[in-house]
Amino acid sequence: MKHATLHQLKIFEVVARNLSFTRAAEELHLTQPTVSIQMKQLTEIVGLPLLEQVGKRIFLTEAGRELLGVSNSLFEGLSRFEMLVSDMKGVKAGKLRVGVISTAKYFVPRLLGPFCDLYPGIEVSIKVTNRERLIQRMMSNEDDLYILGQMPEHMDVWVEPFLDNPLVVIAPHTHVLAGQKNISAQRIAEEPFLMRESGSGTRLATEAYFKERGLPIKVRMELGSNEAIKQAVAGGLGVSVLSAHTLALEKSGDDLAVLDVEGFPIPRQWHVAYSNGKQLSVVARAFLEFLQKESGPMAERYMKDFPGFSRQGAKAGNAG
């Protein structure tokens, strides 16, 4: 094993965690042939099969399970060492790993910009993914902090709301309901809806809104990104519910209208979280404090067109 590289072990860890070469390649931003080559070389170094394929599914062999345990211990040790070095250097240097839900990509970079101006020696890594994959990353403790909307239940995490995340109903600007006041839930339920994938926090909130009122949703199409939904709505395929953050900086906003529907904006919040028991580095603690202090005032500047938006003043709390 002395000839195995950290790069190969990291690729193996991601493949073993996902049990998929395709997903591993996506997560590592590598091509699938590159992942396959590195895995083949590592298998040759070990001298035993690490994976076996049964049908279309991949499983770890006994040697693979043992190596996964060794790899996890190694990377946990390196992470602790990075944290120690970061603490020794202070906030002047270090690495910050942040996992964010896809909708949060609209405002997180605007928070990181001023933070990096304050601490130019910090290296920042952002992983943008959907809710399901983000929760997997939380369970695997892959990042320092996580930013998401709806918190998962029954997870042992420290969580704090830090910013409002109002959900609004959008339609083409030429829609018959655009400009009307206090549209009823019954009337909007008649419209075809464009929805995010099952499990999306926005979709869960939308479904809860209509379920509380005993109304069915006419789902015309399911799309995997907010950008795809905005383009589909602008094209007249239906209406949708999205975070106001996805619209706040839109130059193409003239193509879309925010409808005045009863019960909207749905009040939701952005949360910052990390695993209970995790020892945050000085860099992660500095960014957490920055979020608590600066996120609200900054967001208010570019969310001023949404009267339902305000800074979240809730105190810190824990959630299991």
C-alpha positions in Angstrom: 0.0 0.0 0.0 3.0 2.3 0.3 2.6 3.2 -3.4 -1.1 4.2 -3.1 -1.6 8.0 -3.3 -4.0 10.1 -1.3 -5.7 11.0 -4.6 -6.4 7.4 -5.3 -7.7 6.8 -1.8 -10.0 9.8 -2.1 -11.4 8.6 -5.3 -11.9 5.1 -3.8 -13.7 6.7 -0.7 -16.1 8.6 -3.0 -16.8 5.6 -5.2 -17.3 3.4 -2.1 -19.6 5.9 -0.5 -21.8 6.4 -3.7 -21.3 2.8 -5.0 -21.3 4.4 -8.4 -18.5 5.5 -10.8 -20.8 8.0 -12.4 -21.8 9.8 -9.2 -18.2 9.7 -8.0 -17.0 11.3 -11.2 -19.6 14.1 -10.8 -18.7 14.7 -7.2 -15.0 14.8 -7.9 -15.4 16.8 -11.1 -13.5 14.1 -13.0 -14.3 12.0 -16.1 -15.6 8.5 -15.5 -12.6 7.0 -17.4 -10.2 8.8 -15.0 -12.1 7.4 -12.0 -12.0 3.9 -13.5 -8.3 4.1 -14.3 -7.4 5.3 -10.8 -9.5 2.5 -9.2 -7.9 -0.1 -11.4 -4.4 1.1 -10.4 -5.4 1.1 -6.7 -6.8 -2.5 -7.0 -3.5 -3.6 -8.6 -1.6 -2.0 -5.7 -3.7 -3.8 -3.1 -3.6 -7.0 -5.0 -7.3 -7.9 -4.2 -10.6 -6.8 -5.7 -12.1 -3.8 -3.9 -15.4 -3.8 -5.7 -17.6 -6.4 -7.3 -20.5 -5.9 -9.7 -23.7 -7.9 -9.5 -26.0 -7.1 -12.3 -25.9 -3.3 -12.6 -25.1 -2.7 -8.9 -21.6 -2.3 -7.3 -20.7 -3.7 -3.9 -17.7 -3.5 -1.7 -15.7 -6.7 -1.2 -14.3 -7.5 2.2 -11.0 -5.9 1.3 -12.9 -2.9 0.0 -14.8 -2.5 3.3 -11.5 -2.7 5.2 -9.8 -0.1 3.0 -12.8 2.2 3.3 -12.4 2.1 7.1 -8.7 2.9 6.8 -9.4 5.7 4.3 -12.0 7.3 6.5 -9.7 7.2 9.5 -6.9 8.7 7.4 -9.0 11.6 6.0 -10.4 12.3 9.5 -6.9 12.5 10.8 -5.8 14.8 8.0 -8.9 17.0 8.6 -8.0 17.3 12.4 -4.5 18.2 11.4 -5.7 20.9 9.0 -7.9 22.2 11.8 -5.0 22.3 14.2 -2.8 24.1 11.7 -5.6 26.6 10.9 -6.1 27.3 14.7 -2.3 27.8 15.0 -2.3 30.3 12.2 -5.5 32.0 13.4 -8.1 33.4 10.9 -5.3 34.7 8.6 -5.1 31.3 6.8 -6.9 28.0 6.5 -9.5 26.2 4.5 -13.3 26.6 4.7 -15.6 23.9 3.3 -19.2 24.8 2.9 -22.0 22.6 1.6 -25.0 24.5 0.3 -28.4 23.6 -1.1 -28.7 24.5 -4.8 -31.1 27.5 -4.1 -28.6 29.0 -1.7 -26.1 29.5 -4.6 -27.9 32.8 -5.3 -26.8 34.5 -2.1 -23.9 32.5 -0.5 -21.3 33.8 -3.0 -22.3 37.4 -2.1 -21.6 36.5 1.6 -18.3 34.8 0.9 -17.0 37.8 -1.1 -16.9 40.2 1.8 -15.7 37.4 4.1 -12.8 36.6 1.8 -12.0 40.3 1.6 -11.6 40.3 5.4 -9.5 37.2 5.4 -7.7 36.9 2.0 -5.5 34.0 3.1 -8.5 31.6 3.5 -9.2 29.0 0.8 -12.9 28.4 0.3 -14.5 25.3 -1.2 -18.3 25.4 -1.9 -20.2 22.2 -2.8 -23.6 23.0 -4.4 -26.0 20.1 -4.6 -29.6 19.0 -4.0 -31.1 18.4 -0.6 -30.7 14.6 -0.7 -27.0 14.8 -1.5 -26.4 17.6 1.0 -27.9 15.5 3.8 -25.6 12.6 2.7 -22.6 15.0 3.0 -23.8 16.0 6.5 -24.0 12.4 7.6 -20.5 11.8 6.2 -19.2 15.0 7.9 -17.6 16.1 4.6 -17.8 19.8 5.1 -17.4 22.4 7.9 -20.8 24.0 7.6 -24.0 23.4 5.7 -26.5 25.9 4.5 -30.0 24.7 3.6 -33.7 25.6 4.0 -35.7 22.8 5.6 -33.8 20.9 8.2 -33.9 17.1 8.1 -35.6 15.3 11.0 -33.9 13.0 13.4 -30.4 14.2 12.7 -28.0 15.0 15.5 -27.0 18.5 14.3 -26.5 22.0 15.7 -28.7 24.3 13.6 -29.4 28.0 13.7 -31.7 30.1 11.4 -29.9 33.1 10.1 -31.9 34.5 7.1 -35.4 34.7 5.9 -36.2 32.6 2.8 -39.7 33.7 1.5 -41.3 31.4 -1.1 -43.3 33.2 -3.8 -45.6 32.1 -6.7 -44.2 33.1 -10.1 -45.9 33.2 -13.5 -45.1 34.7 -16.9 -45.5 38.5 -16.8 -48.3 38.1 -19.5 -50.3 35.7 -17.3 -53.9 36.5 -16.7 -53.4 36.6 -12.9 -50.4 39.0 -13.1 -51.3 42.2 -11.3 -54.4 40.8 -9.6 -54.6 41.2 -5.8 -55.2 38.5 -3.1 -55.6 35.5 -5.5 -57.3 32.7 -3.7 -55.7 29.3 -3.1 -58.5 27.7 -5.0 -57.8 29.8 -8.1 -54.1 29.3 -8.2 -54.6 25.5 -7.7 -56.4 25.5 -11.1 -53.1 26.4 -12.8 -50.6 23.8 -14.1 -47.6 23.7 -11.8 -43.9 23.2 -12.5 -42.3 21.5 -9.5 -38.8 20.6 -8.3 -37.9 17.0 -7.7 -39.4 15.0 -4.9 -37.7 15.7 -1.6 -36.9 19.3 -2.5 -37.5 21.7 0.4 -39.4 24.1 -1.8 -41.6 21.3 -3.1 -42.3 20.0 0.4 -43.4 23.5 1.5 -45.6 23.9 -1.6 -47.3 20.5 -1.1 -47.9 21.3 2.5 -49.6 24.7 1.6 -52.1 22.9 -0.7 -52.6 19.9 1.6 -53.6 22.2 4.5 -56.3 23.7 2.2 -57.5 20.3 0.9 -56.5 21.2 -2.7 -54.8 19.0 -5.3 -51.9 20.3 -7.3 -51.9 19.9 -11.1 -48.3 19.0 -11.7 -47.5 19.5 -15.4 -43.7 19.0 -15.2 -41.0 18.1 -12.8 -37.6 19.9 -13.2 -34.3 19.5 -11.5 -33.2 23.1 -11.1 -34.5 26.5 -10.3 -33.1 27.9 -13.6 -35.0 25.3 -15.6 -38.2 26.2 -13.8 -37.7 29.9 -14.4 -37.2 29.4 -18.1 -40.2 27.0 -18.3 -42.4 29.5 -16.5 -41.2 32.4 -18.7 -42.1 30.1 -21.7 -45.7 29.8 -20.5 -45.6 26.2 -19.4 -47.2 26.9 -16.0 -46.7 28.6 -12.7 -44.3 27.6 -9.8 -43.2 28.4 -6.3 -39.6 29.4 -5.8 -37.5 31.2 -3.2 -37.5 34.9 -3.7 -33.7 34.7 -3.5 -33.8 33.1 -7.0 -35.4 36.2 -8.4 -33.8 39.1 -6.5 -30.9 39.7 -8.9 -32.6 38.6 -12.1 -32.1 40.9 -15.1 -34.6 38.6 -16.9 -37.1 39.3 -14.2 -39.2 41.2 -16.7 -40.2 37.8 -18.1 -41.6 36.8 -14.8 -44.3 38.1 -12.4 -44.6 37.4 -8.6 -48.3 36.7 -8.0 -50.2 38.1 -5.0 -51.6 34.8 -3.7 -53.2 34.4 -0.3 -50.8 32.8 2.2 -47.8 33.9 0.2 -44.9 34.6 0.6 -44.6 31.3 2.6 -42.3 32.3 5.5 -39.3 30.0 5.6 -35.7 30.4 6.8 -32.2 29.6 5.8 -30.3 27.6 8.3 -26.6 27.0 9.0 -25.8 23.6 10.5 -23.0 21.3 11.5 -22.9 17.9 13.2 -23.2 17.9 17.0 -19.9 17.2 18.6 -17.9 18.5 15.6 -15.0 20.8 16.6 -15.2 23.8 14.3 -11.9 25.3 13.1 -11.2 28.9 13.8 -12.0 29.6 10.2 -15.4 27.9 10.3 -16.2 29.7 13.6 -15.2 33.0 12.0 -17.5 32.4 9.0 -20.4 31.3 11.3 -20.1 34.6 13.3 -19.9 36.5 10.0 -23.2 34.8 8.8 -24.9 35.7 12.1 -23.8 39.3 11.9 -23.7 40.3 8.2 -26.1 38.1 6.3 -29.3 39.9 7.1 -28.2 43.5 6.4 -26.5 42.5 3.2 -29.5 40.4 1.9 -31.9 43.2 2.8 -30.1 45.4 0.3 -30.8 43.2 -2.7 -34.2 41.8 -1.4 -35.8 45.2 -0.9 -38.4 44.5 -3.6 -39.9 41.7 -1.5 -41.8 43.1 1.5 -42.1 39.7 3.1 -38.3 39.6 3.5 -36.6 40.6 6.8 -33.6 39.8 8.8 -34.0 36.7 11.0 -33.4 37.6 14.6 -33.9 34.2 16.1 -31.5 33.0 18.7 -29.2 30.0 18.3 -30.6 26.6 19.0 -30.0 22.9 18.7 -32.1 20.4 16.8 -31.8 16.7 16.8 
